Amino acid sequence: MTQRLADIQQQLLATFFEEAVDALAQIESGLLALDKGKDDPQLREEQINSVFRAAHSIKGGAATFGLQPVAELAHSAETLLDRLRSGSMKPNADVTAMLLASVDALRGLVQWSSSGAKGAAPDASALRGRLDSAAEQMGQGGGYHTAPRAQPRAANDMRTRFKIDFRPKPHMLTTGNDAVRLLRELALLGEIKLEVDHGALPALADLEPTQCYLSWRLELTGSMTRAQIDEVFSWVDMDAEIVIEELRDAKPGTQPAAAARVDEPFALDGQSGSIRVSVSKLDMLMNMVGELVITQSILGELEGDGPIDVKRMASLRDGLALLARNTRALQESVMSLRSMPISTVFSRFPRLVHDLSHALGKQVELKLSGQSTEVDKTVLEKLGDPLTHLLRNSLDHGIEKPELRRERGKPEIGTLSLRAFHRGSDIVVELEDDGGGLDLPKILARARKLGLVGPDEVPSDDVIRELIFAPGFSTAEQVSDVSGRGVGMDVVRRNIKSIGGHIQMSSVTGQGTRTTLRLPLTLAIIDGQLIRVGRYTYVVPLLSILESVEVDRSRVSRLEGRHPLYRLRDDLVPIISLANLLGVAQEDTSNAALLVVVEADGERLGFAVDELLAQQQVVVKSLETNYEAVEGLAGATILGDGSIALILDVLGIARLARLARGGSAGRAA
């Protein structure tokens, strides 16, 4: 029994850590949004309330589980937020910076606590002192009845009246909860009539400062719901006796107070090892399983040794067609269980833009859209770092400082747009800024200095844009904390390619830059093109294929020490012999009948194949798990006839091709 209770406590603690991460993200986004609500008092009040309630949840949960460093810092932040909420102080840049620093410190304490580290927790005493000092300087401000009130919403809102008996247990104060603050929260929901019961108060000599001796009886009138009242007491229900009774004699009238927002369930944590799934998705999965059971019953009726007549064959075909539909629906349902909204990645960027734009002396507005777009969890986990690189580059190199923007006739505040949407079976993420665009002459000059472009070469604009993805390339005059080390864009492309994605950049001088990422929805199942090389079947991910062409042998040329080249319109595309690289018997590549043109590391390559087969979705099975990692192969899959096909890693094939020729696979000279 004791072990079972311990297991339950560990599960609850793990849930608290997940929710704390999400609550901190909610606090961070709420603080950053305060400036946007400065002209709308009601919106600002709702934002402050949302931030306060998230901080209150962290404090209460941490105190419940005995995580005192977390509870103490959250309590100090909550006290300062309470001053904002009561109207005794107004948010400004210094207060926001202090509260954002407390978010960072709380995040570190939560990570330290969840890791099970031994020894002393990270010291946050100095920050707690700053928070407490700021709150103390502002004083307590208004009481219950002077808390800020929103304007009436409608004349016919139905008012409700509740009778509440709130009797804290003596130890409640030791859990980090403050009875007075809870009463302030109730006062924000409506009009309050309060009666204090001090019958348990001892003589002064016997009074213990950490014990709670008072109880309260009150009536609350407004347009709030029972759920909102329950939420106020959500972290003290085990530490107090609470009786809530709705009185039925309420009458229609105006709403005197802004209803406290009932927060939606916490968002998902992209870095955690678990995923919380909505009930609707589970219901959909159960429905699909039920359909499969019905299909099994239909096909089961066809078992036996009876004659195979036309009727039974028709029933068999219908059953198999139904099985195919249900299997596809089940596959989509299971994939949706692993899917998470891309907001789990996007939510970290408002803080990044806020901090970095201030550090660079720039004014930038970040616009997010498509946050509800869902992507497989494994793809999301590998998307954060590339997007962070791209945002930092846009802020540093793209968007100009206010004075330069004024000279160019632009608004002082630059715009950075980040959006996500589905396109076919893929997801597209676009990052666009209205800055100065890519400085192509500067990029070309830097490339000549690094020896990436010959002194007499005159590359096209597209080729110059591709140079920024070269390893070690940077146009920054000096190294800084933001950029200039030349380890950014090549890493971005490599990371995007590692998850089967594609990156493309376009720019207009003086108007801005757009970077487009095209990514698979999942890494477990891919759309593939089946090809035949010799007597073996391989799969090429469709996302990597640009086109397939029938070879015109008059367009094939050879250079000593290089791969054969194929003139495709205005480009020279190296012909890569998959047969030679993979050790498969095949005729000479110069006589290849078909080329599958792919893009790898910004270069076009032509895979010489014997035959194009079908396009189909394939389930990726790891070679490393079941055998060992093989250069040039991303995995394997089982085809419909039971045979095994290897899935090609386009980047790996490109590397093998370079090694085979001792240099770049994509250059003719």
ChimeraX attribute file (.defattr): number of C-alpha atoms within 10 A of each C-alpha:
attribute: neighborCount
match mode: 1-to-1
recipient: residues
	/A:1	6
	/A:2	7
	/A:3	8
	/A:4	9
	/A:5	10
	/A:6	11
	/A:7	12
	/A:8	12
	/A:9	13
	/A:10	13
	/A:11	11
	/A:12	14
	/A:13	17
	/A:14	13
	/A:15	12
	/A:16	20
	/A:17	19
	/A:18	23
	/A:19	21
	/A:20	25
	/A:21	21
	/A:22	21
	/A:23	24
	/A:24	22
	/A:25	23
	/A:26	18
	/A:27	22
	/A:28	23
	/A:29	19
	/A:30	20
	/A:31	22
	/A:32	16
	/A:33	16
	/A:34	19
	/A:35	15
	/A:36	11
	/A:37	14
	/A:38	13
	/A:39	10
	/A:40	10
	/A:41	14
	/A:42	16
	/A:43	16
	/A:44	20
	/A:45	23
	/A:46	20
	/A:47	21
	/A:48	23
	/A:49	22
	/A:50	21
	/A:51	23
	/A:52	22
	/A:53	22
	/A:54	25
	/A:55	26
	/A:56	26
	/A:57	22
	/A:58	27
	/A:59	28
	/A:60	23
	/A:61	24
	/A:62	24
	/A:63	22
	/A:64	20
	/A:65	15
	/A:66	13
	/A:67	17
	/A:68	16
	/A:69	22
	/A:70	25
	/A:71	27
	/A:72	19
	/A:73	26
	/A:74	26
	/A:75	24
	/A:76	24
	/A:77	27
	/A:78	26
	/A:79	22
	/A:80	22
	/A:81	26
	/A:82	22
	/A:83	21
	/A:84	21
	/A:85	26
	/A:86	23
	/A:87	17
	/A:88	16
	/A:89	20
	/A:90	12
	/A:91	18
	/A:92	10
	/A:93	9
	/A:94	9
	/A:95	18
	/A:96	16
	/A:97	14
	/A:98	17
	/A:99	22
	/A:100	20
	/A:101	14
	/A:102	22
	/A:103	21
	/A:104	13
	/A:105	19
	/A:106	25
	/A:107	17
	/A:108	16
	/A:109	21
	/A:110	23
	/A:111	15
	/A:112	16
	/A:113	17
	/A:114	14
	/A:115	9
	/A:116	8
	/A:117	10
	/A:118	8
	/A:119	6
	/A:120	8
	/A:121	15
	/A:122	13
	/A:123	11
	/A:124	17
	/A:125	12
	/A:126	9
	/A:127	18
	/A:128	19
	/A:129	13
	/A:130	14
	/A:131	23
	/A:132	18
	/A:133	13
	/A:134	18
	/A:135	22
	/A:136	13
	/A:137	9
	/A:138	14
	/A:139	11
	/A:140	15
	/A:141	16
	/A:142	13
	/A:143	10
	/A:144	20
	/A:145	14
	/A:146	12
	/A:147	18
	/A:148	19
	/A:149	19
	/A:150	17
	/A:151	13
	/A:152	13
	/A:153	12
	/A:154	10
	/A:155	10
	/A:156	11
	/A:157	15
	/A:158	15
	/A:159	19
	/A:160	22
	/A:161	23
	/A:162	21
	/A:163	16
	/A:164	18
	/A:165	17
	/A:166	21
	/A:167	19
	/A:168	22
	/A:169	17
	/A:170	15
	/A:171	15
	/A:172	18
	/A:173	16
	/A:174	14
	/A:175	21
	/A:176	23
	/A:177	21
	/A:178	14
	/A:179	20
	/A:180	10
	/A:181	15
	/A:182	14
	/A:183	18
	/A:184	19
	/A:185	23
	/A:186	21
	/A:187	22
	/A:188	26
	/A:189	25
	/A:190	25
	/A:191	19
	/A:192	20
	/A:193	14
	/A:194	14
	/A:195	12
	/A:196	11
	/A:197	14
	/A:198	11
	/A:199	9
	/A:200	10
	/A:201	13
	/A:202	11
	/A:203	7
	/A:204	7
	/A:205	6
	/A:206	8
	/A:207	12
	/A:208	11
	/A:209	8
	/A:210	11
	/A:211	14
	/A:212	20
	/A:213	19
	/A:214	17
	/A:215	20
	/A:216	17
	/A:217	16
	/A:218	18
	/A:219	19
	/A:220	22
	/A:221	22
	/A:222	27
	/A:223	23
	/A:224	24
	/A:225	17
	/A:226	14
	/A:227	10
	/A:228	17
	/A:229	19
	/A:230	13
	/A:231	17
	/A:232	22
	/A:233	19
	/A:234	15
	/A:235	21
	/A:236	23
	/A:237	13
	/A:238	13
	/A:239	19
	/A:240	17
	/A:241	13
	/A:242	17
	/A:243	11
	/A:244	15
	/A:245	12
	/A:246	15
	/A:247	13
	/A:248	9
	/A:249	8
	/A:250	15
	/A:251	13
	/A:252	13
	/A:253	16
	/A:254	17
	/A:255	26
	/A:256	19
	/A:257	22
	/A:258	21
	/A:259	19
	/A:260	22
	/A:261	15
	/A:262	14
	/A:263	11
	/A:264	6
	/A:265	8
	/A:266	16
	/A:267	18
	/A:268	20
	/A:269	20
	/A:270	21
	/A:271	15
	/A:272	12
	/A:273	8
	/A:274	13
	/A:275	16
	/A:276	12
	/A:277	14
	/A:278	9
	/A:279	9
	/A:280	9
	/A:281	14
	/A:282	15
	/A:283	12
	/A:284	16
	/A:285	20
	/A:286	14
	/A:287	15
	/A:288	21
	/A:289	16
	/A:290	13
	/A:291	19
	/A:292	19
	/A:293	13
	/A:294	15
	/A:295	19
	/A:296	15
	/A:297	12
	/A:298	18
	/A:299	18
	/A:300	12
	/A:301	11
	/A:302	15
	/A:303	8
	/A:304	8
	/A:305	6
	/A:306	8
	/A:307	7
	/A:308	10
	/A:309	8
	/A:310	9
	/A:311	9
	/A:312	14
	/A:313	12
	/A:314	11
	/A:315	15
	/A:316	17
	/A:317	13
	/A:318	15
	/A:319	20
	/A:320	16
	/A:321	13
	/A:322	19
	/A:323	20
	/A:324	14
	/A:325	14
	/A:326	18
	/A:327	16
	/A:328	13
	/A:329	18
	/A:330	20
	/A:331	14
	/A:332	13
	/A:333	20
	/A:334	16
	/A:335	17
	/A:336	19
	/A:337	17
	/A:338	17
	/A:339	21
	/A:340	25
	/A:341	19
	/A:342	26
	/A:343	21
	/A:344	22
	/A:345	21
	/A:346	19
	/A:347	17
	/A:348	15
	/A:349	19
	/A:350	18
	/A:351	16
	/A:352	13
	/A:353	21
	/A:354	16
	/A:355	12
	/A:356	19
	/A:357	19
	/A:358	11
	/A:359	10
	/A:360	13
	/A:361	11
	/A:362	20
	/A:363	20
	/A:364	22
	/A:365	15
	/A:366	14
	/A:367	13
	/A:368	17
	/A:369	13
	/A:370	16
	/A:371	17
	/A:372	13
	/A:373	17
	/A:374	21
	/A:375	22
	/A:376	20
	/A:377	27
	/A:378	18
	/A:379	22
	/A:380	23
	/A:381	14
	/A:382	15
	/A:383	20
	/A:384	17
	/A:385	16
	/A:386	19
	/A:387	21
	/A:388	19
	/A:389	17
	/A:390	17
	/A:391	23
	/A:392	18
	/A:393	17
	/A:394	24
	/A:395	24
	/A:396	19
	/A:397	18
	/A:398	24
	/A:399	28
	/A:400	26
	/A:401	20
	/A:402	18
	/A:403	13
	/A:404	14
	/A:405	18
	/A:406	13
	/A:407	10
	/A:408	13
	/A:409	9
	/A:410	17
	/A:411	15
	/A:412	18
	/A:413	17
	/A:414	21
	/A:415	19
	/A:416	24
	/A:417	16
	/A:418	22
	/A:419	18
	/A:420	23
	/A:421	18
	/A:422	17
	/A:423	10
	/A:424	7
	/A:425	12
	/A:426	17
	/A:427	19
	/A:428	20
	/A:429	19
	/A:430	18
	/A:431	21
	/A:432	23
	/A:433	25
	/A:434	23
	/A:435	25
	/A:436	21
	/A:437	21
	/A:438	22
	/A:439	17
	/A:440	16
	/A:441	11
	/A:442	12
	/A:443	19
	/A:444	22
	/A:445	15
	/A:446	19
	/A:447	21
	/A:448	15
	/A:449	12
	/A:450	12
	/A:451	10
	/A:452	14
	/A:453	17
	/A:454	12
	/A:455	11
	/A:456	7
	/A:457	8
	/A:458	11
	/A:459	12
	/A:460	8
	/A:461	11
	/A:462	11
	/A:463	12
	/A:464	20
	/A:465	19
	/A:466	15
	/A:467	21
	/A:468	21
	/A:469	21
	/A:470	19
	/A:471	13
	/A:472	15
	/A:473	21
	/A:474	22
	/A:475	18
	/A:476	14
	/A:477	8
	/A:478	9
	/A:479	11
	/A:480	9
	/A:481	6
	/A:482	15
	/A:483	19
	/A:484	18
	/A:485	15
	/A:486	18
	/A:487	16
	/A:488	23
	/A:489	21
	/A:490	19
	/A:491	18
	/A:492	20
	/A:493	21
	/A:494	19
	/A:495	17
	/A:496	22
	/A:497	20
	/A:498	17
	/A:499	17
	/A:500	24
	/A:501	21
	/A:502	23
	/A:503	19
	/A:504	14
	/A:505	16
	/A:506	14
	/A:507	20
	/A:508	14
	/A:509	12
	/A:510	17
	/A:511	15
	/A:512	20
	/A:513	22
	/A:514	19
	/A:515	17
	/A:516	17
	/A:517	20
	/A:518	22
	/A:519	25
	/A:520	22
	/A:521	24
	/A:522	22
	/A:523	15
	/A:524	14
	/A:525	16
	/A:526	22
	/A:527	18
	/A:528	22
	/A:529	21
	/A:530	23
	/A:531	21
	/A:532	16
	/A:533	21
	/A:534	16
	/A:535	9
	/A:536	14
	/A:537	18
	/A:538	20
	/A:539	27
	/A:540	23
	/A:541	22
	/A:542	18
	/A:543	20
	/A:544	20
	/A:545	19
	/A:546	13
	/A:547	12
	/A:548	14
	/A:549	12
	/A:550	10
	/A:551	18
	/A:552	15
	/A:553	13
	/A:554	8
	/A:555	13
	/A:556	19
	/A:557	15
	/A:558	14
	/A:559	10
	/A:560	8
	/A:561	12
	/A:562	20
	/A:563	25
	/A:564	20
	/A:565	23
	/A:566	23
	/A:567	16
	/A:568	15
	/A:569	8
	/A:570	6
	/A:571	10
	/A:572	20
	/A:573	26
	/A:574	28
	/A:575	28
	/A:576	28
	/A:577	25
	/A:578	21
	/A:579	20
	/A:580	15
	/A:581	13
	/A:582	14
	/A:583	10
	/A:584	14
	/A:585	13
	/A:586	17
	/A:587	15
	/A:588	11
	/A:589	22
	/A:590	21
	/A:591	12
	/A:592	20
	/A:593	16
	/A:594	19
	/A:595	24
	/A:596	22
	/A:597	22
	/A:598	24
	/A:599	18
	/A:600	22
	/A:601	19
	/A:602	17
	/A:603	15
	/A:604	21
	/A:605	27
	/A:606	28
	/A:607	25
	/A:608	27
	/A:609	22
	/A:610	20
	/A:611	15
	/A:612	16
	/A:613	13
	/A:614	10
	/A:615	15
	/A:616	15
	/A:617	15
	/A:618	22
	/A:619	17
	/A:620	17
	/A:621	17
	/A:622	17
	/A:623	17
	/A:624	11
	/A:625	9
	/A:626	10
	/A:627	8
	/A:628	10
	/A:629	13
	/A:630	12
	/A:631	14
	/A:632	20
	/A:633	20
	/A:634	24
	/A:635	22
	/A:636	20
	/A:637	20
	/A:638	14
	/A:639	15
	/A:640	8
	/A:641	6
	/A:642	8
	/A:643	9
	/A:644	14
	/A:645	19
	/A:646	21
	/A:647	25
	/A:648	20
	/A:649	23
	/A:650	25
	/A:651	22
	/A:652	17
	/A:653	22
	/A:654	23
	/A:655	18
	/A:656	18
	/A:657	25
	/A:658	17
	/A:659	12
	/A:660	16
	/A:661	12
	/A:662	11
	/A:663	13
	/A:664	18
	/A:665	23
	/A:666	24
	/A:667	14
	/A:668	16
	/A:669	8
